[in-house]
């Protein structure tokens, strides 16, 4: 019975992950919103996607968080900040250089 419950958790996580991937693609492909709102939808679904992966696939829960879970979440947050910061830095630098 426990294996079935785990399988159900993985299936639910997979369905949520697919839905959170399809939503931004649909918004961008069909031009349902303004560009600013589209970016907001992409950002919100990205954060939700991270939470779904942490909860359903990595089995990290904030209620019973031993030290390893806190370290894993902190490491994930640091990596996200580095990747996003670096991406924005590169894009803004390229935009500045191309505007000559």
C-alpha positions as CSV (number, residue, x, y, z in Angstrom):
1,X,0.0,0.0,0.0
2,X,2.9,2.4,0.8
3,X,4.3,1.9,-2.7
4,X,1.0,2.8,-4.3
5,X,0.8,6.0,-2.2
6,X,4.3,6.9,-3.4
7,X,3.4,6.2,-7.0
8,X,0.4,8.4,-6.6
9,X,2.6,11.2,-5.2
10,X,4.9,10.9,-8.2
11,X,2.0,10.9,-10.6
12,X,0.5,14.0,-9.0
13,X,3.9,15.7,-9.0
14,X,4.3,14.8,-12.7
15,X,0.9,16.2,-13.6
16,X,1.5,19.4,-11.7
17,X,4.9,19.8,-13.3
18,X,3.5,19.3,-16.8
19,X,0.6,21.7,-16.1
20,X,3.1,24.3,-14.8
21,X,5.1,23.9,-18.0
22,X,2.2,24.0,-20.4
23,X,0.6,27.2,-18.9
24,X,3.5,29.6,-19.7
25,X,4.0,28.0,-23.2
26,X,0.3,28.5,-24.0
27,X,0.4,32.1,-22.7
28,X,3.4,32.9,-24.8
29,X,2.3,31.0,-28.0
30,X,-1.2,32.4,-28.0
31,X,-0.4,36.0,-26.9
32,X,-3.1,35.8,-24.2
33,X,-1.6,38.7,-22.2
34,X,0.5,41.8,-22.4
35,X,4.3,41.2,-22.3
36,X,4.5,42.4,-18.6
37,X,1.8,40.0,-17.5
38,X,3.3,37.2,-19.5
39,X,6.6,37.6,-17.7
40,X,4.7,37.6,-14.4
41,X,2.9,34.3,-15.3
42,X,6.3,32.8,-16.3
43,X,7.9,33.9,-13.0
44,X,5.0,32.6,-10.9
45,X,4.8,29.3,-12.6
46,X,8.6,28.9,-12.4
47,X,8.5,29.4,-8.6
48,X,5.6,26.9,-8.3
49,X,7.5,24.5,-10.5
50,X,10.5,24.6,-8.1
51,X,8.2,24.0,-5.1
52,X,6.5,21.0,-6.9
53,X,9.9,19.5,-7.6
54,X,11.1,20.0,-4.1
55,X,8.0,18.5,-2.5
56,X,7.1,15.6,-4.8
57,X,10.4,14.5,-6.3
58,X,13.0,15.5,-3.8
59,X,10.7,14.9,-0.8
60,X,11.7,18.0,1.0
61,X,9.1,19.3,3.4
62,X,9.3,22.4,5.6
63,X,7.3,20.8,8.4
64,X,9.8,18.1,9.2
65,X,13.0,19.8,8.1
66,X,16.2,18.3,9.4
67,X,19.4,20.2,8.8
68,X,20.0,18.5,5.5
69,X,16.7,19.8,4.1
70,X,17.5,23.3,5.1
71,X,20.9,23.0,3.6
72,X,19.5,21.7,0.3
73,X,16.9,24.4,0.1
74,X,19.5,27.1,0.9
75,X,21.8,25.7,-1.7
76,X,19.0,25.7,-4.3
77,X,18.2,29.3,-3.4
78,X,21.9,30.4,-3.8
79,X,22.1,28.6,-7.2
80,X,19.0,30.3,-8.4
81,X,20.2,33.7,-7.4
82,X,23.6,33.1,-9.1
83,X,21.9,31.8,-12.3
84,X,19.3,34.5,-12.5
85,X,21.8,37.3,-11.6
86,X,24.3,36.1,-14.1
87,X,21.7,35.8,-16.8
88,X,20.4,39.3,-16.2
89,X,23.9,40.6,-16.1
90,X,24.8,39.0,-19.4
91,X,21.5,40.1,-21.1
92,X,21.8,43.8,-19.9
93,X,25.4,43.9,-20.9
94,X,24.6,42.6,-24.3
95,X,21.8,45.0,-24.7
96,X,24.1,47.9,-23.8
97,X,26.7,46.7,-26.2
98,X,24.3,46.2,-29.1
99,X,22.7,49.7,-28.6
100,X,25.8,51.4,-30.1
